[in-house]
Amino acid sequence: MNRPLLLRALAFSGIFIALVVLGWLIIRPGEELPIFHPKQIDARLVDPAVRNTPGEHRISDFRLVDQRGDTITLAAVDGRIIVADFFFTTCGTICPKMTAQMERVQAAYRTDDRVAILSHSVTPEIDTPEVLAAYAQLHGADPARWHMLTGDRAQIYRLARQSYFACLEEGDGGPDDFVHTENFVLVDAQRRIRGFYDGTQQAEVDRLIADIGKLLAEQERSA
């Protein structure tokens, strides 16, 4: 082999090896997402009622109603990875961006029954199941995978603050209270928080989509 061809072959081999190593670094089994507990999170996000709770933090059970009028509890999404957010259908600022990004999350895992989306309305007195059904249809939400939830206001606000740590503001879930947050929260099948993402930013949601894949791989390894 002449010298120019040899140099090109060596250069190609070097690039190929570099790409293989880079791919391994991205998908290597040892790279797992953190497990978030109250003491590891910005204290402003953690409700004082659970700020010093010992042991592993897990999402609390709930009893809400989705866009089909079905009662949804944690049992309905048992064993599934959850992406959660808090929105309202009449929002004209961040919520349309969040919903558009959540459509991307659904599309990425549309055929994977191991992933569920829980979108909680923070104005449940307005967002009835009928209103949510129209909104869900507008955004192509698959009711088997993407539950838009309404119900008891205090319960929803308690979930936002004491389970998902999704918002900065403190409150009691009363009529003068209001939650408005862009956070998407990733929860594993064991109900532990594994990530927080700005649901208005495409790059952040790209990271979320990749992190769901990491959780699915982690789940397969532990099966």
C-alpha positions in Angstrom: 0.0 0.0 0.0 1.4 3.4 -0.9 2.0 6.1 1.7 -1.1 8.3 1.0 -3.4 5.4 1.0 -1.9 4.1 4.2 -2.3 7.5 5.9 -5.9 7.7 4.8 -6.6 4.2 6.1 -5.0 5.1 9.4 -7.0 8.3 9.6 -10.2 6.5 8.9 -9.4 3.8 11.5 -8.7 6.5 14.1 -12.0 8.3 13.4 -13.9 5.0 13.6 -12.3 4.1 16.9 -13.0 7.5 18.3 -16.7 7.2 17.3 -17.0 3.8 18.9 -15.4 5.1 22.1 -17.7 8.1 22.1 -20.8 5.9 21.6 -19.7 3.7 24.4 -19.3 6.7 26.7 -22.8 7.8 25.9 -24.6 4.5 26.5 -22.3 2.8 29.0 -24.3 0.9 31.6 -22.6 2.6 34.5 -24.0 6.0 33.6 -27.2 6.2 35.7 -29.4 9.2 36.5 -29.3 10.5 40.1 -32.1 9.8 42.6 -33.4 13.0 44.1 -34.3 13.4 47.7 -35.6 16.5 49.5 -32.3 17.5 51.0 -30.5 17.3 47.6 -33.0 19.7 46.0 -33.1 23.5 46.0 -34.9 24.2 49.4 -37.2 26.7 47.6 -38.7 23.8 45.7 -39.3 21.6 48.7 -42.4 22.1 50.8 -41.5 22.6 54.5 -43.7 19.7 55.4 -41.4 17.2 53.8 -38.1 19.1 53.7 -36.5 17.0 56.5 -38.2 13.7 55.9 -35.7 10.9 56.2 -35.3 7.9 53.8 -36.1 7.7 50.1 -38.6 10.1 48.7 -41.3 8.6 46.6 -44.3 10.1 44.8 -47.5 10.0 46.9 -50.6 8.2 45.7 -53.5 10.2 44.4 -57.0 9.9 43.2 -57.9 12.1 40.2 -59.9 12.0 37.0 -58.6 12.0 33.5 -59.9 13.3 30.2 -62.0 10.2 29.7 -63.6 10.6 33.1 -61.7 7.6 34.4 -60.4 7.6 38.0 -56.6 7.5 37.9 -54.4 6.5 40.8 -50.8 5.3 41.0 -52.0 1.8 40.4 -53.1 2.9 36.9 -49.5 3.6 36.0 -47.9 0.9 38.1 -44.5 -0.2 36.9 -44.3 2.6 34.4 -41.9 5.6 34.1 -43.8 8.8 34.6 -43.3 12.3 33.1 -45.3 14.8 35.1 -46.2 18.4 34.6 -48.7 21.0 35.9 -50.6 23.2 33.4 -54.0 24.7 32.6 -55.9 24.8 29.4 -56.6 28.6 29.4 -52.9 29.5 29.9 -51.6 31.7 27.1 -48.0 31.9 28.2 -45.8 28.9 29.1 -48.4 26.1 28.8 -48.8 26.0 25.0 -45.0 25.7 24.8 -45.0 22.9 27.4 -47.8 21.0 25.7 -46.0 21.2 22.4 -42.9 19.8 24.0 -44.9 17.1 25.8 -46.2 16.1 22.4 -42.6 15.4 21.4 -42.1 13.2 24.5 -45.2 11.2 23.6 -44.1 10.9 20.0 -40.7 9.6 21.1 -42.2 6.7 23.1 -45.6 6.4 21.4 -45.4 2.6 21.1 -43.7 2.0 24.5 -46.2 1.0 27.2 -43.6 1.5 29.9 -43.9 5.3 29.7 -46.8 7.4 31.0 -47.4 11.1 31.0 -49.4 12.8 33.8 -50.4 16.4 33.2 -52.2 17.9 36.2 -54.5 20.9 35.7 -53.9 23.6 38.3 -57.4 25.1 37.5 -59.5 22.0 38.0 -62.6 24.0 38.6 -62.3 25.1 34.9 -60.7 22.1 33.4 -63.4 19.5 33.7 -62.9 16.1 32.0 -64.9 17.4 29.0 -62.6 20.4 28.7 -59.5 18.3 29.0 -60.9 15.8 26.4 -61.2 18.6 23.9 -57.7 19.9 24.8 -56.3 16.4 24.6 -57.8 15.8 21.2 -56.4 19.1 19.9 -52.9 18.0 20.9 -53.1 14.4 19.9 -52.8 13.0 23.4 -53.2 9.2 23.5 -55.5 8.6 26.6 -53.8 5.3 27.2 -50.4 7.0 27.7 -51.1 10.7 28.4 -53.5 11.3 31.2 -54.7 14.9 31.7 -55.8 15.0 35.2 -58.4 17.1 37.2 -60.0 16.8 40.5 -59.5 18.0 44.1 -57.5 21.3 43.9 -55.8 20.9 47.2 -54.6 17.4 46.3 -53.2 18.6 43.0 -51.3 21.4 44.7 -50.0 19.1 47.4 -48.7 16.8 44.7 -46.9 19.7 43.0 -45.2 20.8 46.2 -44.8 17.7 48.3 -44.4 14.9 45.8 -42.9 16.4 42.6 -41.2 19.5 44.0 -42.3 21.2 40.8 -42.8 24.8 41.9 -41.2 27.5 44.0 -44.2 29.2 45.5 -45.5 28.0 48.9 -49.3 27.8 49.4 -52.2 25.8 50.8 -54.0 24.9 47.7 -56.9 27.2 48.6 -58.9 29.4 46.2 -56.3 32.2 46.4 -53.4 29.9 45.8 -51.9 29.3 42.3 -49.2 27.0 40.9 -47.5 28.1 37.6 -44.4 26.1 36.7 -42.5 25.1 33.6 -41.0 22.1 35.2 -41.3 18.6 33.8 -40.4 15.9 36.4 -39.1 12.4 35.5 -40.1 9.6 37.9 -38.9 6.0 37.7 -41.0 2.9 38.1 -40.1 2.8 41.8 -41.7 6.3 42.2 -38.4 8.1 42.7 -37.6 11.4 41.1 -34.8 11.1 38.6 -34.8 14.5 36.8 -36.1 18.0 36.4 -36.4 19.8 33.0 -37.6 23.1 31.7 -40.6 22.1 29.6 -40.5 25.2 27.5 -37.0 24.6 26.1 -36.4 22.1 23.3 -32.8 21.3 24.4 -34.1 20.4 27.9 -36.8 18.2 26.5 -34.3 16.5 24.2 -32.3 15.7 27.4 -35.5 14.4 29.0 -36.2 12.1 26.1 -32.7 10.8 26.3 -33.0 10.3 30.1 -36.2 8.3 29.6 -34.2 5.9 27.4 -31.5 5.6 30.2 -34.2 4.7 32.7 -35.7 2.1 30.4 -32.2 0.6 29.9 -31.7 0.7 33.7 -35.1 -1.1 34.2 -34.1 -3.8 31.7 -30.8 -4.4 33.5 -32.5 -4.8 36.8 -35.3 -7.1 35.6 
